[in-house]
Amino acid sequence: MQITNYLYSFSYAKTESELCKLESKYIFNEEEKNKVLFSDVKAEPSSSAFIKKRLDIIFSSDDYAKLIAKIKKENLCVDGFKVEYLVLHGDTTEYAGRLDKLKDIGYSINGTPDYYKPTITYAVCCYEGLWFFGILVKNKFDWYKHKQKPFSYSNSININIAKALVNIAAKANKEKRLLDTCCGVGTILLEACFAGNNMEGCDINWKVCRQARQNLAHFNYTTNVYRSDIKDIRTRYDAAIIDLPYNLFSCADNDTIKHIIESTAEITDRLVIVSTSDIATFISNAGLTLSDHCSVSKSGKANFARRIWVCEKDSNRPQTESINRPGCLSEI
C-alpha cells in the first residue's frame, strides 16, 4: 500500500453509493473503496455529506509495537488532547483491545487529556495490516442547519446530493466559477456558499429567485441570483449545474429541456445535470460528451431515481465571449 498524507473514512446509504464514488472521483481523482480512501489531496470533511472523518497521518507501521515506539520517540506534549480508535473495514480488533490501544497511546503523550472539549483529537486505526496514527478531523455536520431554511419545496433535491453536485462541478477547486442554472430556492447555492465555492445562480421564476435570496441572506451568505432565462446569461463559467425541472409545478417538456441544456452549453464547457429521465440524446445534440453517469434512488421509493450526468464540451469548439448583462439582476 502506498502511504499518503491523509486517510478518509466515508459513510453513506446504499442508495447513495454510486454518488459517493462519483464525488470522490472528482475530489480525489479516485473512487473510495470499502468506505476508505488514502490521498494526498487535503479536503475539508464538512464540504461533503459522505466524508465522515479525515486522519492527517503522522506515523504508520506494519507492527503495532513499532508504531507506539514512534509516538513515544516523538515526545508529543499537548494539554487537552483526546485519542479515538477509528474502526475501518476489515479491522477485527475487539472493543477491549481497542481500549487497550487507546491507553497505550494516551500514556505515550505528555499532557493532560480532555475527553469532552479536546484541543486536539488523535486517532489510531488499522487497515489491511497497517497501523496508522495521526490527527483526526471530523465532519461537524454544521451544514445540517440548511434544513431549516425559510423556503423549501418537497421536490427539492436533498442536501447530500446538493453537496456532491458542487464537489463534482468544482473538482476540488474553490477558484472555479460555477453557475446553478435552475437554482430554485437555492438548495445547491447554500452548500456552495457553505463550502466556500464561487457559485452564482439563475432562474426564470421571479418568486423562487426572491426566495433563494432570502434563504441565502438567512445564513448570511452573499452571491448573485439572477432572475433570467438562461439564454440571456452571457458570462462564461468554468462549470454549471442543471437540476432539470420535473414536477407538476415546474414541468419541463422536451423543448424546454433542450433549451436549458443547449443554452447552458453556450456559456460553459462542463455541465453536471440532474434529471429523472434519460437525456442522453439532449446531451449529444448539445455538442456534449458524457464522461460520467450515476443514479441515486430515493429511500423507500424504488421507482423514483435521479440521474447525474457529467458532460464535457469539445475543447476545440469556439467559446462565447464574456458579456455581463445588467438586466439579469432584475427583481421583477
N, C-alpha and C positions, 0 to 999 in steps of 0.2 A: 504494500500500500504506500502510495506517495504521500508524504507528510506535508500538510499545508498549514496556513496560519489560522484558519477558522474551521470549526465543526458546527454544523447547523442541524437541529432536530425539528421535525415537522409534525403537525397534527392536522388531520382533515377527515371529513366524512367520505365514505366510499363513493358517493355521488360526485365528489369534487376532486377525486384522484387525478383525472385527466387534466383538469385545470391547474392543479398544483404543479404537476410535472411540466406543463407548458410555461407556467410562470417562472419556475426555477430555471428553465432552459434560457429564458431571456434575462434573468438576473445574473446567473452564474455560468452561463454557456454550457450547462449540462443539467440533466434531469436528476432530481432526488431519487434515491433508491432505499427501500426499507425505512422510509421517513428519516433518512440521514443523508447529509451531503458534506463533503470536505471541499473547501475552496480557498483561494487567495483573495477572493472578492469580499470586501467588507460591506455587509448590508445591515441596515437597522431592522431588527426583528419586527418592530411595530409598523413598518411600512408594508408588511404582508399579513394577510389573515392566517396564513398557513405556517409561517416560521414561528416556532414556539420559543426556541432558545438558541443563542449563539455562544459557543465556547471559544474564547480567544486563547488558543493553545500556548502554554508556556513550556511544558515538558511532555514527552511521550516516551514510552518504553514497552518492549515486549515482555518485560519482567516487572511485576508489581513492586518487589523489594527495591529494585534499582530506581523506580520512579520515586519512591519515598526518599531514597538516598539523595536524589537530585534536588528534591524540595528542601530537605534539611541543609544541603550544601549552599542553597541559595540564600539561606538565613533571612527569610522573609520576616519583616517586623511591621505588623499592622494592628492597630486597635479597631475594634468594632467589626471584625471580619466574621463571615459565616461560610460554612462549607456544605455543599449539597452533593448528593450522588445522582448522576444523570443516567437513567436507565435507557439503554438503546437496544435496538433489535438484536436478538441472539445472545444477550447477556443473561446468563443463568445464575448469577450471584444471588443468593438468598438474602432476605431482609436483614437477618442478624449479621451476615457477612458484610453487607453494605454499611451497617452501623459501625462495625469494627474498623472499616477502612476510613470512614469519616473521622473517627477518633485518631487513627494513625496520622492523618493529615493535619487535624487540629492541633495535635501535640508537636507537629513539625513546624508550626508557625508561631513566632513570638508575638505576643499581644493578647489583648482581652477580647474574646468573641462577643458578638451581639446577634442573637438569633432572631430578634424581632425587627430591629431597624439597623441592619448592617450598613456599614460604609462601603463595603466591597464584598461580593459573593464569589467564592471559588467553587470549583466543581471538579469531580473526578468521574471518569467513565471508562468503560471497556467496550471496544468494538473490533470484531474479527481478530481477537487475540492480542490487540494492542491496548495499552493503558494510556489515558490522557489526563492531564491536569492543566487547568487554566482559569481564567476569569469568566464568570457566567453573566451574560446579558440576556434579560428576558423580554418577551413581548408583554408590555404592560396593558395592552388592550384598551388604551385611553380612547381610541377611536370608536369604541362602543357608544360614546356619548352622541355620536351622529344618529343613532337610532331614535333619539329624542328631538330630531329636527322639527321645526314648527310645521312644515308642509311635507306631506308624503302621500304616495299613492300605492295601492295594493299591488299594482302591476310593475312597480319599480324593481330593478334588479337589486339583489341583496348586497350587503357591504362586502362580503367575501369576493364576489365576482367583480365588483367595482374596483377594489384594491388590486386585484390580479390584472384587470384590464390596463390600469395605469402603469403597472410594472412591465407588462408586455409591450405597451406602446413606447415607454421611455427607455427600455433596455438598460435600466440601472443608471441612466444619465439624467441628473436633475436639470441640466442645462438645456435639454431638448425642448423645443417649443411645441406644445401639444394643443389640440383642439377637440372638444367634445361637441360633435356636430349636432346631435339631437339631445341637448343636455337636460331637458325636462326640468325637474325641480332641483337638479344639481347633485344627485347621489354620487356620481363619479367625480365631479368637481370638488366635493368635500374631501374625498380621500386623496385627491391630488394635492390639494392645499395642505392637508394634514402632513403629508409626506415631504412637502417642500418642492413639489414639481411645478414647472412653469406651464400651466394649462389655462386656456380660456374656453368659454362655452358659447353656443348659439342655439337658438330655437325659433321657429316661426310663430309659435304661440306666445302672445304677449303676456297671458296670465301666468304661465309656468315660468317665464323669464323673470317676472317680478318675484315669484315665489322662490326661485333659485337664488336671486339676490338677497332675499330676506333670510333664507337658510344659511347662506354664507356669512351674512352680517351677524347672525345669531351666535356664530362661533368665532367672530372677529377675523374672518378670512377676507382677503381682498383679491379679486381678479375680475376680468371683464366678462360680462354676459351680454351678448349681442342679441337683440330681437331682430332676427333677419332670416330670410331664406338663404340657404347655404350657397346658392348660385350668386348671391350678391357679396359674399365674402371674397376678398381678393388678397388678403395677407397669406403668405406661404407659411406652412408649418412643417416641422420635422416628421410628425405623425398625427393621425386623427383617429378618434374612437367614434364609432357609429352604433348606437343602440337603436336598431330599427323599430319604429312603432308597430305594434301588432294587436293591441287590444281594441275593444269596442269603442273606446273614447277617442282613439287616435289611430284608426285603422289605416294601413298603408297598402294601396293596390300596387300592381306591378309597375305602373308608370311612375308612381311616387318613389318606390324603391330604386328604380333605375335613375331617377333624377337625383336622389340623395347621394348614391354611390358615385355616379359619374361626376357630379358637381364637386364632391369632396376630393375626388382623384385629380381634379384640376389644380388643387392648392397644396397637395402633399404627395409624396411618393410612397407613403406607407400608411396602411389602414388596418385597424383592428375592428372587425364588425361583429355585432351580436345580432342573431336572427333566431326565429323559431321555425324556419323552413329552409329548404335547400336554395341557396342563392349563388351557386357556382356559376351559372350562366351569366348572371348580372356582373359578377366579378370579372369574368373573362371578357365580356363585352365592354367593360370599362378600361380595358387595356392593362389589367392587373394580373399578377401571377400569384396563385395560392401557395404560400410557403409553409403554413401550419394550420391545423384544424383540430378542434376538440368539442366534446359535448358535455353539458352539465345538466343533469336531470334534477328535478325538484323533488325533495324528500316527500314521500307519500303520494307523489303524482308521477307514476311510471310513464304515463303517456305524454307528459309535458317535459320538454328539454330545450335548453338554449344552446345554440351552436356558436362557437367562437371561431372566426375566420381571420387569419393573419395574412395580409396581402401586400405585395410589393409591386411597384411600377418599374418598367424597364428604365434603367439609369440613362440610356441613350435618348430617351424621349425628351423633347424640349420642355423647359419649365415656364410657368406663367410668372410674369414679373410681380413683385410685391407691391400692391397698391392698397392703402388703408382707406376705407370709405367711412367718413364720419357718421353717415346715416345709420350705420349698423348698431349704434348705441341707442337708438330710439326707444323711448319708454312706451310708445303707442301700441 
